[in-house]
Amino acid sequence: MPLPIDSTPFSDSLVILGAAGLVIPAFARFRVNPVIGFILVGVLVGPAGLGALVDRFPWLFHVTITDRHSIDPFAEFGIVLLLFSIGLELSFRRLWAMRSQVFGLGASELLVSGAAIAGALFLLGQGLPGAMGLGLALALSSTALVLPMAGTTSLVGRTAFSMLLFEDLALVPIIFALGALAPNAQDAGWGGLANTLIWGTVAIAALFVGGRLILPRLFAQAARTKSPELFLSASLLVVIVASMVTTAAGLSPIVGALLAGLLIAETEYHTEVEVITAPFKGLALGVFLITVGMSLDLRSIAENWLSLAAAVGGVVLVKALITGAMLRVARLRRGVAAETSLLMASPSETTLIVLATAAQAHLIQPSTAAFWQTVTAIGLTITPLLAMIGKRAARKIDLGSGVEEPQPSAEGPGAVIIGFGRVGRMVADMLRAHDKPFIAVESNIDTVAAARRQGYPVIFGDVVRPELVDRLNLGRATALILTMDEPVLTVRIARRVRGWVPNLTIVARARDAAHAAELYAAGVTEAVPETLESSLQLSEAVLVEMGVAMGPVIASIHEKRDELRREIREGAGLEREPRLRRTRRSEVAG
């Protein structure tokens, strides 16, 4: 039976889907983090926003959410999917390699931060058990926000993930410890903790063994059907079963979700699963962020803004200083320590769970729990801002330390390489091998810092800004090499520079024949269509290995290259045929 149009679940679903459909493209258009957009939507359409006016304006019922708890299950499922997707990006080998960071750095960061916050609250008059509960709650950091922004492949992302993973594992022991500290608790709390550890170990071992035996066969059957729907169903089934098993054992469901992702990451089907589940993760995370926005009561914040600002600032400052100091002790460079510490400085979504547990155990008053819940919501809201500040601070620190930034010479910079990824680095190595001077420009600060430490003259900057290109003194350069993997930007820069310096040699990396044609039309001297040349080299190798004589192979490669020349000439409207890079073997034979 279909839901009536005036039912609360139907209306809430429309609001959530509408928010996702509007917020993501709108904020992407203005290059603003969608996290902020979802939180603002939660504030606007939540019970403390337009939802409070439903009694006066009934039509608002269809565009607001009047009961924030009605979408809590969706938000919790979103966090589960998030941890599952993080597990897909890892493997047991990577996790084992991170064990010292997880149980060393992660444990020390949580315990020291929690102790510092608890000590400060105790000095301010909070009882010792309550201060301990609040300290542990506020020391937690947001997995749901930090990892999507930092990822798990960069040094900052890996460091943050190691600490967040320990916090997720420590959540259940924290909850049981708070129960044991309750005024009416005796030994039930510690006994329950021991019982959970035993059954949790059994559950994780059972999932590990069962996953190794069952998952390859399950996904093999799904792959044979070639049905994306079946693949999706199997993936969600694995997540739900793993979460139910860990929940039944007394652990958090997010532990089961992470383990499910790790198990699937060990199979050959992990890429397909990651692609299929990605849209659900983004939508569910958006729902969680909307609930965060709904927990912000703007009127209450306005009435208590001074104490709330002091609380948020104090928590962020303590956590950032302690985390940064520990990362420096662990010998991470200052830029990474600064960015990671600010990313981890806000409270977490799991802070709300620990606060509720502390209130139920009568360790803190309900009014105290409500105050710190608002602090947590504000902290989650400013996490993207802290991440941006951390990134800028890391950039300034890294650029201000170590090797001095190279400056283009007044006599001329030599060759100028824009983009210092794998292609730009290879070009630089070849120029260096032949004693040709060069300078490179790169917009990734980590790449710049690493390259400078290795002795490469690399400038940090974004070539989208005309003033940076002006600084390069291209009028005296010997050549300009464009290696970025951004086709539109490459064409734009080539056209702009050709207008300024008509006689400069410009060599550009092209994706294919069509892109090469655009580059030639923009004025480049030479465009190298990498996909076409790699295809020709691959074809040459295959034909030779299959026994075809070298002469006919080289002739066919020449013929194909001539055909590509004609296509590029026609596409660009050129009077001459462009030169295409020859394979090494063909050049020797020719």
N, C-alpha and C positions, 0 to 999 in steps of 0.2 A: 504494500500500500504506500503510495507516495506521501512524502511529508507535506502538510498544508503550508501554504506560502507564508502564513503568519506565525509559524512555529519558530521557537528560539534556535534550535539546531540548524534549520534551513537558513535563517537570517544570518547567523554567525558564520556559516560556511561561505555564503556569498560575500560577506565583508572580508573574510580572510583571503579568498581567492582574488577578489577585486584588489585588495591591497598588494598582493604579490604581483598581479598583472600590471599595476600602475607604478609601484614603488621601484621595482628593479630596473625597468627601462628608463624611468624618469631620472633616477639618481645616476644611472650609468651614463646618461646623456650629458650630465653636468660633472661627471667624474667624481661623484660623492659616494662614499661607502654606503651601500644599501642597509648596513646595520643601523645607521642613524635614522634612515627612512622608516624602517619597520618600527623602531622604538617610538618615533614621533607619531606614526599611525596609531600605535597602542595608546599613547597619551590622548590623541585627538578623539578616537572613536570609543575609548574605554569608559568604564563606569564613572570615573572622575572627570571625564571630558564631556563630549556631546551626549554620551549615554545618560548623564544626569538630567538631561533636558527632555527625556522621552515622555514623561508625564505631561509636560506642557505642549510638546510638539510630537504627537504620536508617530508621524511619518518618519522620524529619526530612528524608529525601531529597526527599520530595514537597512540602515547604513551604520549602525553602531552595535557594540557588544555590551550588554547590560550586566552580564555575569562573567567576570574574568575566569572563574573556576571552571566554566563550561568547556574551555579549550585547553585546560591544563594537560589532559591526557595526550592531546596532539603535540603539545610542546615537549612532554617527556619522551614521546616516541621520536621526535625530531632529534633530541640529544642522543638517543640510542642509535639512530641511523648515522649521526655524525661520528660517534665512536667506531661504528662498524666501518665507515669509509676510511677513517684513520688507520684502522687495522689492515685494510686492503693495501694501503701504501707502504706497509711495513712487512717484515718477515721475522720469524723466530731468530734467524741469524743476526739481523740488525738489532733486535730487542736484546739478545744476549750480549752483543757488543756494547750496548748502552747500560748494562747492569750497574756499573759503578756510578754512573751519573744518576740513574733512577733511585737506587737505594743509598747512595752517598749524598750527592748534591740535592736530590729531591727531598730526602728525609731531613737533612740539616736545614734546608730552606724553610720547610713547613714548621719544624719544631722551634727554630730560633725566632722566626717571625711571630708564631703563635705566642711564644713566651714573652716577647717584647711587648706585643699588644696587650696581653693579659696583665703584665706588670704595670703598664700605664693605666689600665682601667682599674686595677686594684688600688693604685695610689689615688685615683679619682673618687674612690669610695665604693666601688663595686665589690661584692663579696668574692672571696677567693674561688669557690666552685664556679660561680657565674662568670668571673673574669676569665677562668680557664676555658670555659665553653665558648665565650665570645672570642677569645684570642684564637682558638683553633678554627672557629667558623670564618673569621675575617682573614685568616692567613691563607685560606684557599683561594685559588685563582680560576678564571673562567676558561674551561676547555672549549666550550661552545663558541666563544668569540676569539680567543687567542690563536688557536690552530688554523681556522680559516684565513686569518690575516697573515700569519707567519709561515704556514705550511710546515712540512716535516723534512724538507730537503736542504734548506739553508742552515747555516750554523746557528742562527738565532732560533729557527723553528725546531731544530733537533734539541737544542738546550732547553727551550720552553717545554717541549713535549716530554722530556725526561722528568722534569719537575711535576708537570701536570699528571703524568701517568702515576707517579707515586701518590699524589693527592687523591686520585680516583681510587687507587687500591686502599688508601688509608681511610676512606670515608666510613666504611662499616665499622672498623675498630674505634673510630672517633665517636660514632653514635652509641656504641655499646659502652664505651668508657664514660660518656655523659650519663647514661642510664645508671651506671654503677656509682656515680657521684651524687645521684639524687638523694634528697633527705630521707626518703622512705625506702631506699634500696639497701639490701644487705649484701649477699654474695651472688644474687641472681645476675647482676650485670657482668661480673667477671666470668661466672660460669657460662653465661650465654655467649660471651666473646670466645672462650675456649671451644665451645661447641660449634660456633660458626666457623672458626678457623679449621677445625677438623673436617666438617662437612664441606666447607668451601674448597679445601684441598682435594677432597674426593671428587667433587663436582668438576673442578677444572681438569683433573686427570682423566675423568670419564669423557669429557668433551674433547680433550686432546686426542685420546685413543680413538673414540668414535668418529671424530672428524677426519682423521687420517685414513680410516677404513671406508667410511661411507661417502664423504664429499666427492672424491674423484669419480666414483660410480654414478652418484646422483647427477652431477653436472655433465657427465658424459652422455647420459640418457637425454638430458635436456638439450644438449648440443646436437644430438642426432635428429631431433625433431625440427631443428632450425626455427624454433618458435621463440621470439623474444618474450612473449607473455609467460611461457613456461619457465624461461630462465629467470625472469623477475619473480615469479611465484616461488621458485626454489630458493632464491636468494633471501627473500623476506621470511620464508619458512625457517631457514637456518638461523637468521637473526632472532626470530621470536623464540624458537626452541632453546637456543643458547641463553637468552636473557631469562627465560622461565626457569631453566635449570639453576642458574646462579642465584636467582631470586629465591627459589625454594631452599637453597642451601644457606640462605641468610646474607648473601652478598648482594651488591648492587647490580641491577640489570645491565648497567653500562659495562661492567666487567665482562659479562657474557657476550655483549655486542662486540667489544674489542677483540675477544678471543675468537669469535666467529669470523671477523675480518682477517685476523692473523692466519687462521686455518685455510680460508679460501685463498689468501695471498700465496700460500705454498703450492697451490694448484695452477695449472696452465689456463684456467678460466677466469683469473682474477681481473684481467683487463675488461672483459666483456661484462662482468658483474659490476665493476666500477662505473662503466659508462651507463648501464641501464638504471642503476640506483641513484645516480647523481642528481637528476631533477627532483626526486623525492626528498633528498637530503636538504637541498636548498629551500624548498617550500616549507618543510617541517621546521627548519631552523628559523625561517621567517615567522612562523607561528609562535615559537618560543620567544622571539624578540618582541613580538606584539604583546605577549603577556607581561614582559618586563616593563614595557611602556605603560600598560594598564595599572601596574602597581604604584605608579607615580601619581600622587595626589597633589596637584599644583597648589591648591589652597593651603594644604598642610605644610608644604615646602615653603611657601611664602611666609607663613606664620612662624616657622622655626628655622629660617634660612641660615641664621648665624651659627647655631649649634650644629646643624647638618653640614654646613660648609667646613666647620672645624673638624668634625668627625671624618668626613670624606678625605679632607686634606691630610689629617693625621695618619689615617690608615694607608693612604697612597704613599706618603713620605716614608713611613717606617718600613713598609714592604719593599719599596724601591731601593732604599739605602742598604737594607740587609741583603737583599738579593744581589744587588750590584757588588757589594763587598765580597760575598761568597763566590761570585763568578770571577772576580779578580784574583781571589785566593786560588781558584781552580785554574788560573793562568789563561783565562780567555782575554782577548784584547779588549781595550777600554770601550771601543765603539760597540762591540757585541754585548758587553756587560751593561752598557747604558740602555741600549734598545731593549734587551731582554728584561731588564729590571722594571722598566716602565710598562712593558706589555703585561707583566705579571703583577702589577701593583694594585689593580682593582680587586674587589671581592668576586665571588663566583656565584653561579646559579645554585651550586650545591651549598653555598653559605646559607641560603634560605631554608634548606632541609635541616642543617645543623641548628640553626636558630629555633626552628619549630621544635626540634627534639629537646633543646635546652629549656624551652618554655614549658613543654609537657612534663619535663622532669623537675619543674619548679626551681631550677637553678637561676632563672632570671624572671622578672615580672613580664606579663603580657605587653605592657606599655613599652618596656625596654626592648623586647623583641620587635615590636612594631617600628620603633625608632631605627633600629639597626637594619631592619628589612628595607626601609626607605633609603638608608645609606647605601645598602647593597645595590638597590635599583639604580641610584644615581651613579654609583661606581661603574656598573655595567654600561650605563649610557655614555659615560665619558671614556670608555676603553678605546674606541677608535681615535679619539683625540689624543690620548696618551700614546697610542701606537704611532701616530703621525709625529708627535713631539720626539719620541724615542728615535724614530728613523732620521729625523733632521739632526738630532744631537749626535747620533752615531756618525752621520756624514761629516759633521764639523770636526768631531774628534779624530776620525780616521784621516781626514785630509790635513788636519793640523799636526799630525804626528808622523814619525817615520821619515820617508824620503820626501824631500821638498818637491813641490809641484813643478814640472818642467814648463818652461816658457818658450814660445816660438822665437827663433833667432831673428834679429833685425835683417840679417843677410838672407833669410829665407828658412823655412822649417824643413826643407827637403820634401820628402813624400809625406802626405797627410792621410792617415787611415781613420775613417769614421766608422766606429763599431769595432770592439776588441773582443769579440767572441772567438770561437774556434777558428773561423775563417780569417778574421783580422789578425789573430796571433800567428797563424801560419804565414801570412803575408809579411808580418813584421820579422819573423825568423829568417825568411828568405832575404829580405832587405838587409838585415843585420849580417847574414852570411857573406854578402857581397859588399859590405862596408858602405851601404847607402844610408844617409841620414833620414830619419823619419820622426814623426810625432803622431800619437794616436789620441782619439777622443772617444770616451765611453760614458754612458749614463748610469751604469750600475756601479754603485760605490764599492761593493765587495770585490767586483772584478778589478776596479781601479786600484784599490788598496793592495790586492794580491799581486797585480802586475808591477806596481811600483817596487814592492819588496823584492821582486825578481829582476829588477833593473830595467824594465821597459819604461820609456818616456810616455806616460799616459796622462791626459788631462781629464778631469771629471767635468761633464757638462752635457747639456741637452741641445742637440743641433737644431731642434725646432726653433730655438731662439736665434734670430738673425745676428744679434750682437756677439754671440759666441763664434759664429762663422767669420765675422769681421776680425776677431782676435787672431785667427789662424794665419793671417798674412798670406792668403792664397795667391796673391799677385806675384809673389816670389817663390812659390812652391814649384817643385819639379813634377809632381803628379798628385792627383786626388784619387784615393781608392775608397769606394763606398761598399762596405761589407755587411750593412745592416740587413736583417731579415724582415724589413718593412717596405714592401713594394711601393706604396704610395709616397712615403716619405723619401725614398731613394730617388724617385722621379722628380719630386718637388725640389730637392737639393740640387740635383744635376741641372735642372732648368735654371735655377737661381744662379748657381755658380757660373754656368756657361754664359749667362748674360753679363756677369761681372768680368770674367777672365776668358775672353774668346779663344786664346791659344793654349790654355791649360789642358794637359792630358788627364782625362777622367776615365777611370776604369771602374766598372760597377758590377756587382753581383746581381744576376737576374734569376728569377725563379724558373722561367720557361721562355719559349719563343715569343709569346705575346708580350710578356714583361720586357724582354730584350728589345722588342720593337718600340715599346713606349720609351725606353731609355735612349735608344738611338734618336728617336724623334725629339727627345729633350736635350740632346747635344752631347751625349757621352762619346768618348773616343772608342771605347771597347766595352761590350757587355758580354758577360760570361753566363750563359744559361745553364746553371748547375745541374738541373734535372735532366736536361737533354744530353749533356756531356757524360754524366754518370751512366745514363742509359746506353750511350754508344760504347763506352768502355765495357760495360757489363755484357753487351751483345758481342763485342769482339772476343772477350774472354770465353764466353759460352761456345761460340762457333769454333774457336781454336781447340778447346778441350774436346769438342765433339768430332774432331778430325778433319775439319775443313781447312784447306791449304791457306797459308797466311796471305798469299797474293790476292785471291778472290775476296777474302775477308776485308783486307785493307781497301780494296776497290769499292766494296759495298759500303764501307764506312764513309769513304770519300763521297760517294754518290748520295748517301743520306745526309751528310753534312751540307752538300751543295743544295739539296732540296730545302733544308732548314734555312740556308742563307736566303733563298728566294722568298720563302714565307716571311721571314723577318723584314726583308727589303720591301715587300708588298705591304706588310702591315704598318711599317713606319713611313712609307712613301719616300724611300731613299733612292738616289740616283746610282749609288755604288752598292755593291754587295758587302755586307758587314763581314768582318773576320770572326770566325768562331775558333775557340781554343781547340787545338788538335790533341788527341791522346798522344802520350809520349812515344808509344810503339809506332804509331802511324807517322809521326814526324821523323823518326829515325829511318823508317822504311822509305819515306818520300825523299 
